[in-house]
Amino acid sequence: MILGITGPSGAGKGTVCRLLKAHGFHHIDTDILAREVVPETLPRLVETFGDILNEDGSLNRAALAKKAFSSAENTAALNKIMHGAIMDRTREIIEQGRADGCDKFLIDGAALFEANATELCDYTIAVLCDRKTRLLRVMQRDNITEQQATERFSRQLSDDFFRENTDFTVMNNDLADTEKQLSEILNIIHGGKK
């Protein structure tokens, strides 16, 4: 079984994945995979975004984020470069996991739909929370201003999109309630159709 965990920045996808790992799911974090595929994507990133390297030649993630999230066109360019490499790596991990006897996986990523990763998933779960909480989480986590976080949010899919296009929605405003919602979802899935 493969669950796709998605939702906007700062909604708490990592928290939901930690809770699901306790149920035996192998966690595939596409944010980590994005870092792993940097060496193979770096030439195209530099060609597209220009001055995004540190003095030692490594990727300056803050510089890339500033440029990539400055417009819808730039965000689309970043996604085009990264998504194929990330999905190839995701498939490799699933194949290896299955060969090792694992049959439950979580694909964790804000861009599951944009990357067509939902085609790998048996079920998709949107993780949402109130906008103010998301804003504060992202500002603190990424050390960015409210304006930068708001610009980033404007380039992402809406909460309504996630509600309408996933199999389940978890409102992650309270940990105990989130755990309860996940338990209900797992009960449905285990008694469910796939």
Backbone as a ProteinNet text record, in pm:
[ID]
protein_1_A
[PRIMARY]
MILGITGPSGAGKGTVCRLLKAHGFHHIDTDILAREVVPETLPRLVETFGDILNEDGSLNRAALAKKAFSSAENTAALNKIMHGAIMDRTREIIEQGRADGCDKFLIDGAALFEANATELCDYTIAVLCDRKTRLLRVMQRDNITEQQATERFSRQLSDDFFRENTDFTVMNNDLADTEKQLSEILNIIHGGKK
[TERTIARY]
84.3	0	88.8	51.7	125.6	28.8	60.7	-16.9	60.6	-7	51.2	8.5	104.2	76.7	113.9	15.6	39.7	-31.2	-12.4	-73.5	20.1	-27.6	53.6	167.8	262.5	375.4	326.5	389.8	361.7	239.3	172.5	49.9	79.2	198.9	233.8	239.9	281.2	293.6	393.1	501.2	601.4	544.9	461.3	396.9	309	229.2	141	223.8	332.3	417.2	480.3	524.7	580.5	476.1	352.1	245.6	218.3	221.2	194.4	310.6	432.3	547	529.4	462.5	436.4	344.7	278.3	191.2	262.6	394.6	472.9	496	466.8	489.4	634.2	691.4	824	803.9	873.4	854.9	951.6	896.4	976.1	950.4	1047.8	1034.3	1090.7	1003.2	1050.1	1136.1	1125.2	1216	1360	1375.9	1509.4	1558.9	1468.3	1507.6	1549.4	1483.3	1519.7	1665.1	1709.5	1849.8	1942.8	1896.7	1980.2	2002.5	1904.4	1917.1	1981.6	2023	2085.8	2205.8	2297.5	2413.4	2375.1	2273.1	2235.2	2152.6	2090.6	2007.4	2077	2189.6	2256.3	2289.3	2342.7	2372	2247.5	2135	2012.2	1959.9	1975.3	1932.1	2012.5	2143.8	2229.8	2196.2	2176.4	2141.5	2010.7	1915.3	1783	1780.6	1845.9	1831	1954.4	2066.2	2183.3	2261.5	2286.4	2374.8	2307.9	2319.6	2257.7	2358	2486.2	2588.1	2661.2	2703.4	2792.7	2933	3023.5	3161.2	3227.9	3188.7	3249.6	3185	3088.4	3022.8	2899	2867.1	2746.5	2624.1	2508.4	2383.8	2353.8	2324.8	2277.1	2124.5	2069.4	1924.9	1841.3	1888.7	1814.1	1807.4	1918	1919.7	1828.3	1832	1742.8	1597.2	1564.3	1425.7	1376.9	1462.4	1423.7	1389.1	1470.3	1445.3	1329.9	1326.5	1226.2	1084.9	1070.7	937	899.4	978.7	950.3	841.7	811.1	704.4	652.8	533.6	475.2	560.1	612.5	696.8	823.6	887.1	1008.4	979.4	867.3	829.3	806.4	739.2	715.2	846.9	942	1072.6	1145.7	1142	1204.6	1139.4	1007.4	934.9	968	976.8	1007.2	1143.4	1238.6	1373.1	1375.4	1310.9	1326.2	1234.7	1111.4	1012.6	1049.1	1099.7	1134.7	1240.3	1343.7	1452	1401.7	1316.3	1262.1	1173.8	1090.3	1001.5	1079.1	1184.4	1268.2	1326.3	1375.9	1434	1326.6	1205.9	1095.4	1063.8	1054.9	1027.6	1137.2	1262.2	1373.6	1359.4	1323.6	1309.3	1195.5	1084.6	971.5	1010.1	1074.1	1117.6	1211.4	1308.4	1402.2	1330.2	1240.2	1164.1	1081.9	1016.3	937.4	1027.3	1143.2	1238	1284.1	1286.9	1326.9	1209.5	1088.7	972.9	881.2	905.6	817.8	698.3	579	461.2	378	429.9	357	451.7	414.3	498.9	418.8	487.3	433.7	518	454.3	525.1	481.8	574.2	547.9	597.4	504.2	547.4	436.3	468.9	370.9	328.1	416.4	390.8	355.6	283.2	247	169.7	78.3	-3.1	79.7	158.3	239.2	341.7	390.3	491.6	429.8	297.4	225.4	257.5	294	325.1	199.5	85.3	-38.7	-64.5	-6.5	-24.3	38.4	132	194.1	113.7	17.7	-48.9	-180.6	-202.6	-332.7	-433.9	-387.6	-471.9	-388.9	-457.8	-391.4	-458.3	-376	-423.4	-370.5	-461.1	-421.8	-408.5	-300.1	-279.6	-298.6	-394.3	-425.5	-425.4	-412	-431.4	-460.6	-493.8	-530.7	-411.2	-441.5	-338.6	-240.6	-290.8	-203.7	-96.6	-136.9	-41.7	61.1	15.5	106.7	207.4	156.9	242	353.6	316.3	415.2	515.8	467.9	557.8	660.7	614.9	704.4	803.1	756	846.4	958	920.5	1019.6	1110.8	1053	1130.9	1231.1	1186.5	1269.1	1336.5	1313.9	1372.9	1344.4	1215.9	1173.3	1070.2	1044.5	948.1	805.9	711.1	570.6	539.4	593.9	570.5	625.8	746	804.9	721.6	674.7	591.1	459.6	400.2	274	292.8	403.9	433.8	448	515.2	532.8	396.3	311.7	177.8	98.8	116.2	38.5	76	191.7	238	199.8	131.5	95.7	-52.6	-87.4	-227.5	-307	-434.6	-520.4	-567.1	-610.1	-668.9	-788.2	-868.8	-984.9	-941.6	-833.6	-783.4	-752.1	-680	-643.3	-767.3	-863.5	-986.5	-1058.5	-1063.1	-1140.1	-1066.8	-935.7	-859.2	-784.9	-804.7	-743.6	-853.5	-814	-911.2	-954.2	-861.7	-889	-824.9	-880.9	-824.2	-805.5	-689.1	-660.5	-640.4	-716.4	-695.7	-597.1	-479.3	-368.7	-351.8	-455.9	-448.9	-423.6	-446.5	-433.3	-383.2	-274.1	-210	-302.7	-373.4	-462.3	-571.3	-625.2	-729.1	-670.8	-549.3	-483.2	-465.4	-421	-405.2	-538	-644.8	-778.1	-820.7	-800.1	-836.6	-759	-630.2	-548.4	-593.4	-628.4	-678.2	-805	-894.5	-1018.2	-987.7	-894.3	-856.5	-797.9	-708	-647.7	-752.3	-849.9	-958.3	-1035.9	-1063.4	-1135.1	-1050.5	-923	-833.8	-820.8	-798.6	-777.4	-903.5	-1017.8	-1142.5	-1193.7	-1109.8	-1154.4	-1135.9	-1134.4	-1151.3	-1023.8	-905.7	-783.1	-693.6
-117.7	0	124.1	218.7	344.8	458.8	536.5	655.1	778.5	868.9	997.4	1099.4	1162.8	1263.9	1398.3	1486.6	1614.1	1726.2	1845.7	1962.5	2080.8	2197.1	2318	2325.5	2413	2437.3	2471.4	2409.7	2443.2	2377	2289.7	2227	2114.9	2058.8	1953.3	1814.4	1806.5	1675.2	1586.5	1645.1	1568.1	1506.4	1579.9	1527.5	1408.6	1422	1313	1191.2	1212.2	1099.8	1031.1	1107.9	1046.8	958.6	1005.1	925.9	798.7	808.3	690.9	591.7	639.9	549	451.3	495	407.2	291	301	194.2	109	121.5	35.2	85.7	211.2	267.4	313.8	288	340.3	479.9	577.7	718.5	759.1	803.9	858.4	1008.7	1085	1230.6	1294.9	1350.7	1407.4	1532	1597.8	1709.8	1659.5	1544.9	1485.5	1438.4	1376.1	1330.9	1448.6	1562.8	1681.9	1720.1	1704.5	1733.5	1628.7	1502.7	1394.8	1406.9	1461.2	1469.4	1600	1684.7	1812.1	1792.6	1699.2	1687.7	1666	1585.6	1559.9	1673.4	1756.3	1865.5	2001.3	2010	2139.1	2213.6	2147.9	2223.7	2291.9	2222.3	2282.5	2393.3	2377.3	2481.7	2609.7	2595.4	2712.8	2777.7	2696.1	2749.5	2828.5	2779.9	2842.6	2963	2951.5	3054.2	3140.9	3108	3194.7	3177.7	3287.2	3292.8	3231.2	3098.8	3028.4	2937.1	2960.6	2875.4	2947.6	2869.7	2920.2	2929.8	2992.4	3007.9	2874.3	2769.6	2637.3	2557.5	2618.1	2551.7	2472.5	2466.8	2396.2	2486.6	2425.7	2499.4	2587.7	2714.1	2806.2	2797	2716.4	2688.7	2815.1	2904.6	3028.2	3112.3	3120.3	3197.1	3132.7	2999.1	2929.6	2953.5	2938.7	2957.4	3098.9	3197.6	3336.8	3357.1	3301.8	3317.1	3228.6	3104.6	3009	3046.7	3107.2	3141.1	3286.1	3354.5	3495.3	3513.4	3408.6	3416.7	3276.8	3270.5	3141.3	3073.8	3153.2	3099.3	3034.8	3101.6	3046.6	2921.1	2920.9	2802.1	2684.1	2708.6	2602.3	2550.3	2639.6	2598.3	2508.7	2546.9	2464.3	2326.4	2324.6	2197.7	2107.7	2165.4	2087	2019.1	2090.3	2035.3	1925.4	1949.8	1861.8	1739.4	1754.6	1648.3	1514.8	1516.4	1390.2	1313.6	1383.6	1319.2	1265.9	1341.8	1298.5	1175	1173.4	1059.1	934.3	949	833.2	772.5	858.4	811	747.2	803.3	746.6	604.8	587.1	453	353.5	397.8	310.9	267	360.1	328.9	229.5	249.1	156.6	17.2	10.2	-119.9	-190.7	-117.2	-177.1	-217.7	-133.3	-165.9	-292.3	-304.5	-425.8	-548.4	-534.1	-645.6	-686.7	-590.4	-616.8	-657.4	-669.4	-717	-610.5	-485.4	-377.8	-364.9	-348.7	-334.9	-210.6	-122.8	-0.2	119.5	214.1	330.4	459.4	564.5	701	781.8	845.6	943.3	1079.9	1150.4	1276.7	1391.5	1474.4	1587.6	1685.2	1812.3	1916.4	1911.4	1863.1	1869.4	1733.2	1649.8	1517.3	1528	1622.3	1636.2	1691.2	1794.9	1856.4	1758.6	1667.8	1570.9	1441.8	1436.6	1315	1195.3	1219.6	1110.6	1038.5	1101.1	1036.5	908.4	895.9	773.1	652.8	676	568.2	531.1	615.8	603.8	527.4	444.9	380.1	478	562.1	664.2	790.5	903.8	1031	1097.1	1158.6	1227.9	1370.8	1466.9	1607.6	1645.2	1711.2	1763.8	1914.8	1964.8	2107.6	2160	2289.2	2355.5	2502.2	2576	2715.3	2793.7	2893	2968.5	3040.2	3096.2	3169.1	3076.1	2956.2	2858.4	2822	2797	2765.5	2877.8	3000.1	3116.8	3123.3	3109.1	3114.9	3000.6	2880.5	2765	2787.1	2832.8	2849.6	2963.6	3073.5	3184.8	3140.3	3064.5	3018.6	2911.6	2813.1	2701.7	2749	2838.7	2879.8	3014.8	3076.3	3206.3	3308.4	3322.7	3416.7	3512.9	3619.8	3719.8	3673.6	3742.6	3712.5	3731.4	3836.9	3861.5	3747.8	3701.1	3590.3	3462.9	3436.2	3317.5	3329.7	3447.3	3469.5	3452.7	3504.2	3485.3	3337.3	3264.2	3120.2	3050.5	3085.4	3025	3052.6	3172.1	3208.9	3124.1	3059.3	2974.6	2827.9	2798	2660	2635.8	2508.4	2471.1	2513.4	2542.7	2590.4	2475.1	2509.5	2409.9	2342.5	2419.8	2362.2	2259.1	2286.5	2188.2	2057	2065.9	1944.3	1870.1	1943.9	1879.5	1804.6	1865.8	1810.2	1697.6	1689.6	1597.4	1487.7	1479.6	1370.9	1280.9	1161.6	1067	1104.5	1162.4	1197.4	1332.4	1400.1	1526	1516.7	1558.4	1565.5	1712.2	1759.8	1895.1	1884.7	1940.6	1924.6	2048.7	2081.1	2194.7	2151.5	2022	1969	1825.2	1792.7	1662.7	1546.4	1555.6	1445.5	1424.3	1532.5	1521.2	1465.9	1506	1453.3	1302.3	1255.8	1111.4	1038.6	1096.4	1035.4	1027.2	1135.6	1135.9	1029.6	1016.9	917.1	775.5	752.4	620.7	585.7	682.5	660.3	631.7	705	684	544.5	503.6	370.8	261	280.3	181.8	170.3	282.2	281	211.3	247.3	190.2	39	-4.1	-147.3	-228.7	-164.8	-234.1	-197.5	-125.3	-58	-133.8	-53.3	-102.1	-145.1	-107.6	-142.2	-231.4
0	0	0	-81.7	-88.7	-59.9	43.7	77.8	33.8	-33.5	-67.7	35.3	99.4	201.2	140.4	129.7	62.9	137.8	90.6	152.8	138.5	174.5	158.5	259.8	232.9	322.9	462.6	561.9	700.5	759.8	685.4	736.6	835.5	830.6	925.1	864.8	739.2	674.2	749	797.3	871	997.5	1067.5	1188.2	1154.2	1049.9	1007.7	967.6	897.3	856.9	977.5	1076.1	1197.5	1265.8	1270.3	1331.7	1252	1120	1036.3	1036.7	1055.2	1063.7	1180	1284.8	1399.3	1361.4	1247.1	1196.8	1091.7	1083.1	996	854.8	829.7	696.2	681.4	564.8	529.8	470.6	525.7	490	379	267.4	157.4	155	199.7	210.8	84.3	1.9	-124.9	-104.8	10.7	38.8	52.4	118.3	131.3	-5	-82.5	-216.1	-303.3	-285.9	-363.8	-337.3	-212.7	-181.1	-243.3	-241.1	-295	-445.3	-516.6	-662.8	-709.8	-615.9	-653.7	-746.2	-718	-807.7	-954.2	-979.1	-1118.4	-1179.6	-1096.4	-1148.5	-1143.3	-1073.1	-1052.3	-1181.8	-1284.1	-1406.8	-1466.1	-1466.5	-1520.4	-1429.5	-1298.3	-1205.1	-1227.3	-1242.5	-1265	-1398.5	-1500.4	-1632.8	-1627.3	-1549.3	-1542.1	-1449.1	-1331.7	-1228.3	-1206.3	-1271	-1261.7	-1133.4	-1064.6	-948.2	-825.5	-810.8	-697.8	-627.2	-650.6	-590.3	-478	-379	-275.5	-334.8	-262.2	-310.4	-339.4	-264.7	-284.1	-397.7	-467.6	-579.7	-543.3	-414.7	-371.7	-390.7	-388.1	-407.6	-287.6	-313.1	-210.4	-212.5	-122.4	-122.5	-102.6	-19.9	3.6	-123.7	-195.5	-320.9	-424.2	-432.6	-525.6	-488.1	-360	-316.1	-346.8	-321.7	-347.1	-494.2	-582.2	-726.3	-772.7	-725.4	-773.9	-731.8	-614.8	-566.7	-594.6	-677.1	-706.8	-811.9	-886.9	-987.5	-1017.7	-1071.4	-1109.4	-1216.8	-1308.2	-1415.6	-1358.9	-1262.7	-1202.8	-1121	-1049.1	-972.6	-1066.1	-1177.4	-1276.2	-1333.3	-1356.1	-1408.9	-1308.7	-1181.6	-1077.5	-1073	-1073.1	-1066.2	-1184.3	-1302.2	-1422.5	-1409.1	-1354.8	-1338.5	-1232.2	-1120.4	-1004.8	-1003.7	-1049.9	-1029.3	-1093.6	-1214.7	-1280.3	-1202.7	-1159	-1084.2	-950	-884.2	-755	-772.2	-876.1	-895.9	-935.9	-1014.1	-1046.8	-919.3	-831.4	-704.3	-616.7	-614.8	-536.3	-583.3	-713.7	-768.6	-729.1	-733	-693.2	-547.4	-460.4	-317.8	-296	-365.3	-351.4	-400.9	-515.8	-569.3	-471.8	-418.5	-323.3	-195.3	-147	-26.6	-43.6	-157.4	-184.2	-191.3	-253.2	-259.8	-119.9	-27.9	110.8	199.4	141	216	272.9	242.3	290.3	195.8	254.1	168.1	199.3	287.5	322.2	312.3	226.9	201.4	213.3	255	254.2	157.3	61.2	-22.1	28.8	89.2	157.2	70.2	21.7	-58.4	-89.8	-82.5	-113.4	-259.4	-346.7	-491	-551.5	-478.1	-531.4	-661.6	-669.1	-790.1	-905.4	-877.6	-982.1	-1039	-954.8	-997.6	-1051.5	-1056.7	-1098.8	-1010.3	-885.8	-792.8	-746.7	-763	-719.1	-796.5	-915.7	-993.6	-922.3	-831.7	-754.8	-630.5	-592	-462.3	-470	-367.5	-352.6	-294.7	-203.2	-141	-122.7	-120.1	-92.3	27.1	110.6	230.2	225.6	233	242.3	388.9	423	557.2	548.4	623.7	623.5	766.5	782.2	911.1	882	987.3	962.8	908.4	826.7	754.4	847.9	956.9	1049.3	1107.2	1144.3	1197.3	1091.4	969.5	859.1	838.7	837.9	815.3	919.8	1046.8	1154.5	1144.6	1114.3	1101.8	990.9	875.1	760.4	784.8	843.4	872.6	967.2	1070.5	1167.7	1107.7	1041.6	985.8	881.1	791.5	677.8	697.2	814.6	846	735.8	703.1	599.6	656.9	584	627.7	597.6	656.8	630.1	481.9	421.8	279.5	194	226.1	150	164.7	285.9	308	232	233.9	163.3	13	-40.1	-182.9	-215.5	-128.7	-149.8	-150.2	-54.2	-47.2	-174.6	-230.1	-349.4	-470.2	-466.6	-577.2	-557.3	-445.9	-415.3	-440.4	-447.7	-464.9	-341.8	-362.6	-253.6	-165	-44.1	44.7	-21.8	-93.2	-162.6	-265.6	-337.1	-433.4	-362.4	-250.7	-177.6	-127.8	-74	-24.9	-136.5	-254	-365.1	-438.4	-426.1	-509.7	-434.2	-303.5	-226.7	-171.8	-131.9	-77.1	63.7	141	280.2	311.5	412.7	460.6	611.3	659.1	801.6	837	934.4	985.9	1101.8	1083.5	1177.2	1264.4	1340.1	1431.3	1575.3	1605.2	1740.4	1729.1	1796.5	1779.4	1814.3	1926.1	1965.9	1861.5	1810	1707.3	1577	1544.6	1424.7	1436.9	1553.5	1575.8	1558.4	1610.4	1598.7	1452	1377.9	1236.1	1158.3	1186.7	1117.3	1150.4	1275.4	1315	1237.6	1223.8	1147.9	1000.8	944.3	803.7	784.5	873.9	861.7	874.4	962	974.1	843.7	780.7	652.1	545.7	539.1	438	455.9	578.5	601.5	577.7	588.1	556.9	419.7	345.4	223.6	95.6	-6.5	-142.6	-212.9	-166	-240.9	-158.1
[MASK]
++++++++++++++++++++++++++++++++++++++++++++++++++++++++++++++++++++++++++++++++++++++++++++++++++++++++++++++++++++++++++++++++++++++++++++++++++++++++++++++++++++++++++++++++++++++++++++++++++

